[in-house]
Amino acid sequence: MNGRLRIAISNLSASWELEPVDESREEARGDALVDQLCYLGATLRDRVRDALHVGVKRVMAVVCSGFSYDMEVVSHGFVTDISKTDAENEERLHALIDDAEVPRERLAKLFEPELLPPETSLGAGEGGEGRDAD
């Protein structure tokens, strides 16, 4: 199990262009895989956060390139209609989110190559083995 876990961590690290597991240090430290997983989790969280910020910035630029919006107002999120109740504004928000699904998918696909690492085949260990049977 440790060997396959080490391979999975190394593959995931490589796909995100992170340093691979240091095989020489693992012999001396029993917690090396746990340390590597913690590092991997923290690093991926930072990268996802950065990608989110880049994505929001790009979407705001796309919106503002074709429409005249006050970016300061847009940056505060959904603008409520003060003549409506909270429930009506909530219903309007959900309708807007539903209407944005198809354009969101199309726009997201434009930015995926910039924000995501290339896909790798996960789950296959050395020798073409798949997952362990539980």
N, C-alpha and C positions, 0 to 999 in steps of 0.2 A: 504493500500500500504506500509506504513512504517513497519508494522509487517512482511510482505513478504520480503521486502528489507532487513530487519534485519536478517531474516532467511537465505536468499541467501548469505549475507555477512558472516554470521557465518559459513555456510556450506563451502563456498569457503575458508575461513580462516582455518577451520579445515582440509580441504583436503590438504592444503599446510603446515599443522602443525604450524599454527600461533595462537597467543592468540585469543580467541573468544571475541566478543563484550562484553564489561563490562556493563551488564544490569543496575547496580546500578548507574552508572554515567550518563546514557542516560536521566534519568528523569530531571537532573539538567541542562543538556546542549542540546539545540536543534540541534546543529551542530555535534552531536556525529557520526551520520551515514556518514556525509561528511568527517569528520576526519578519520573514519575507512576506507572509500573508498580510501582516499589519502594515508594512511599508507599501505593499501593492494596493491595499484598500485605501490608505490615505492619499497615495499618489493619484489613483484613479478618481477619487472624490474631487481632488483639486482640478484634475483635467476636465471632468464632467462639468464642474462649476465654471471653469474658464470657457468651455464650449457653450454653455448656456449663455454666458455674458456676450460672447461673440455672436451667437445666434440672435439674441435680442437686439444687439446693435445693428446687425445686418437687416433684420426685419424692420426696425425703425427707419433705416436708410431706404429700404425698398418702399415702404409706405410713404415716406416723405418725398421720394423721387417722383411719385405720380400724383400726389395730393398735397393740399396745403393744410398742414396740421401744426399746432403749437406743440413741439416736442416735449416741452415742460409739462403740459397738461397730459399728454399721452403717457409720459413716464410714471404718472401716478396710478395708472391702471384704468379699469373700467369706469367710464363716466356715467354716473347715475342721472336719471331724469327726476328733478326735484318735485315735479308735479305728480309723480307716481309713488305708490307704496313700495315698501321694501320687497314685498312678495312680487309685485309687478316688475320691479327692477331685476330681481333674481331670475324671473321667468325670461325677461329680455336678454339677460346675460347668457343663460343656457341656450336660447335660440341663436344668439350670435356665435357662440362656441360651436353649435351644431352646423351652422352655415359656413363656418371657417374650416371644417374638416377637410374637404377636398383641396381647397387652395393651400392649406397648411401642409398637406402631404406633398404637393407639387413643389412648394417653396423649400421645404425641408430637404427634399432630394437634391436640390441645387447646392446646398451647403454641406451635405454629408461627406463628400470627398475631402473637404477642407477640415472638417471637425473630427472625423472618425478614422481610426487606424484601419488598414486593410483587413478584410475578413480572413480568418484562418480556420482550418478544420480542427475543432476541439473535440475531445472525447476519444480520440484514437491514440492509444499508447504505442510503445515500441512493438514492432511485430504485427501491427495492424489490429491489436486487440481493442475491443470497445470497453464499455463500462463493466465494472464488477457486478455480478448477479447478487442481489440482496437476499 
